[in-house]
Each structure stands twice: as C-alpha cells, then as structure tokens.
C-alpha cells in the first residue's frame, strides 16, 4: 500500500495537535507518553498526574464504564 512509512504518516497528522488540547485536560502528546508506560510506572503516573483512571476520563469528557462521550 505505497511507500509511506509510519513516521511519514504520523508527521503529516501531527500538524494540529496543539489545537485539540484546549478542549480537553491533556494533550495528544501527554496521552502518547502515557500509553508508552507499563505496569507500576503507568499506575503511578495516572494517579499522580490525573488522579487515577477516573480523573483522566473526566479530563477527556468520557466515562470509564460507558462507551459514549459525556
């Protein structure tokens, strides 16, 4: 499916990331770095920076248990 590498794809789609953070309590870059964490490190980061999963969901205007946006 073409010669486009993943880095080309991501570079082209990161142009407006800064604009999206205004409507939410965290940026796309913060979410990306959070997704790279594993185990205890991820749990500690979630708790310290967002107040746990519920706090992160609240910032993202979503529910931790429902499949819809609030």
C-alpha positions in Angstrom: 0.0 0.0 0.0 2.5 2.6 -1.1 5.9 3.6 0.3 4.6 5.7 3.2 6.4 4.8 6.4 4.8 5.2 9.8 6.9 8.2 10.6 5.7 9.9 7.4 2.1 9.2 8.4 2.5 10.5 11.9 4.4 13.6 10.9 1.6 14.6 8.5 -1.1 14.0 11.1 0.5 15.9 14.0 0.0 19.4 12.5 -2.9 20.4 14.6 -2.3 18.5 17.8 -1.8 21.6 19.9 -5.3 22.9 19.0 -7.0 19.7 20.4 -5.7 20.1 23.9 -7.8 23.2 24.6 -11.0 21.2 24.8 -9.6 18.5 27.0 -7.5 18.3 30.1 -4.5 16.8 28.4 -2.8 16.9 25.1 -2.3 14.2 22.5 1.4 14.1 23.4 0.6 13.5 27.0 -1.7 10.6 26.1 1.0 9.1 23.8 3.6 9.3 26.5 1.1 7.7 29.0 0.4 4.8 26.6 4.2 4.0 26.4 4.3 3.3 30.2 3.7 -0.1 31.6 3.0 -1.7 35.0 3.6 0.2 38.2 5.1 3.1 36.3 1.8 3.7 34.4 -0.3 3.3 37.6 1.8 5.8 39.5 1.8 8.3 36.6 -2.0 8.0 36.3 -2.5 8.5 40.0 -0.1 11.4 40.4 -0.9 13.4 37.3 -4.6 12.7 36.7 -6.0 11.4 40.0 -6.4 7.8 38.6 -8.4 6.5 35.6 -11.5 8.3 36.7 -9.6 11.6 36.7 -8.2 11.0 33.3 -11.6 10.1 31.9 -13.1 13.2 33.5 -10.5 15.4 31.7 -11.3 13.6 28.4 -15.0 14.2 28.9 -15.7 10.4 28.8 -16.9 7.7 31.1 -14.6 4.9 32.4 -17.6 2.5 32.2 -19.8 3.6 29.4 -19.0 3.6 25.7 -20.1 7.2 25.0 -18.9 10.7 25.5 -20.3 12.8 28.3 
